Amino acid sequence: MGKKAKGIVWTIIFVLIIGGMFYAYKHGLIAKIIGKKESVTVARKIVYPVEVGVVAYRKLHIWFQESGNVVSFQDVKVFPKVNAETIKKILVDVGDRVKAGQVVAIIDDRTISAQLESTKAAYEASLAQINRVKASLSAVKKDKARIERLYRKKVVSQQQLDHIVSQYNQLLAGLAAAIADSRRLKAMLNQVKVHYDDYRVKAPISGVVSQRYQDPGDLAVPSVPLLRITKMNPLKVVFGVNEKKLRFVRKGLSVRIVVDAYPDKIFVGRVWKVSPVVDPMTRSATIEVMVSNDTGELKPGMYASVTMDVGRKKLLSAPLDAVRRIPETNVDYVLVVGRNNVVSRRKVVTGIVDGDMVEISGNVKPGDRVIVLGSTAIREGSKVRIVKED
C-alpha cells in the first residue's frame, strides 16, 4: 500500500473516532457511564473503626484548688478627733499588740485641761450657790410661818406679811434659777470631759499596730490617721470560685491552705462566707475562709493556695477523651453513636473532672455511646464500626 493510501485510511479512522465520541455525548452515554461509577463509590461508603465510652452516672471525687489572699477580719486606721493641736505622745509602735480601749496616743491637752478646770469650778460654785439659797429659803420659810401666825392673831400688819411672802417667793425663784444654772454647767462639764477624753486617742479594736503615720510634734488633724491596727487572729482567706464549682461549696466546709512562706505546712480553715452573687465579668463568686492564726505565722497580704475536698458525688459523666471543642470557640460537643452505628454530634457542657472522667450535661442521656478514639474525618452522619467499648 502506498503512502497516499495509508494517509486516507488514518483520516477515515480519526473521523470515525470523533464521530463516535460526538454521538456518545449527544445521547448521554458518557454521563451514564460516570453515573454508574459514582453509584459504585456511594455503595462503597467508608465505615470508620472507633472506640467508645458510655455516658452514665458515676461517683466522681470532687476537689479543686484556687488561689487567694490572706486578709484580716478587721483592719482600721486610727484618726484623732482633735483638730489643730500638737501630738504630745504616741505610746505604741509598729508590731506592738494593743487591746480595745487602750490609750495609744496623747494630744497636747493644756488648753482643754484649763477649760475643764474652769468649768468644773463654775459647776462646783453653782452647787454651793444652791446650798446657800436653800439655807436662806429654809430660814425665810420659818419666818414666813411665824409671821403668818402673828398676822392671824392681828399682831403684825399686812405690810409685814406681804414683805416676808415676797422675800420667800424671790428665794424660790432664785433657787430655781440656781438649779437651772447648775444643770447647764453640769452639761457643759460633761461635754468638756468628753472633749478632754478625745485628747487621749484609744485603740478601737484589739490587734497589732501594723503602721504608724505620725510622730510626736506633728499637728493632729482629723483627716490624717495616726496609726493602723490590724486584727491578726483569726484571719480569713478570700478567693473566687467558678460558677460551675460554686454549687459544691457550703458554709463550714473544711479547707486546706498553703502559703509560699511555709510550703511544707498545711493550715486548716473552714468556709465562713459564700457570696450570694456571681461576678458577671469573672463568672465566679467570692468565698471567705476563716483560719486560726494562734502562732502568728500567717500575715495579711500573703498569697495562699486553697484546696477544697468536697468528697464523692454521683454525677452524669463521660470519658474525658470523648469531649471535643469547636475550634476558636468555647463550645464543647461529643460524637454519639446511634441507631445503625450512625454518628450524631451533640453539644454539651462540662463540669467537674475526676481523672479520665468528666461531668457532662446537655443533649445526652445515660447509656449514650460516645466516641473516645477514631478518625478525625468522622462527621455528623458518618458510619462507624465499634471495635472497643469501655
CORUR-V843676 format. One line per field, one symbol per residue. phi: phi as a letter, one per 40 degrees, with the letter a starting at -180 (. if undefined). Layout:
BEGIN
phi = ???
END
This chain:
BEGIN
phi = .ccccccccccccccccccccccccccgccccccdccccccccbdcbccabbbbcacbcbcbaabbbabcbccbabccbcccbgbcccabcbbdgccbbdgccbabcdbccccccccccccccccccccccccccccccccccdcccccccccfcbcccccccccccccccccccccccccccccccccccccccccccbcbccbcibccabbbbdhcccbdcbccabbbcbacbbbbabbddccdcccbcgccbbbbbccbccbbcbbbcbabccbbcccbfbbcbbbcbcbccgccbdhccbbbbbbchbbcbcaaddcccbbcdgabcbabbccbcgfccbcbcbbcbcbbgcbbcaahcbadgccbcbaiccccbdgccbbcbabc
END
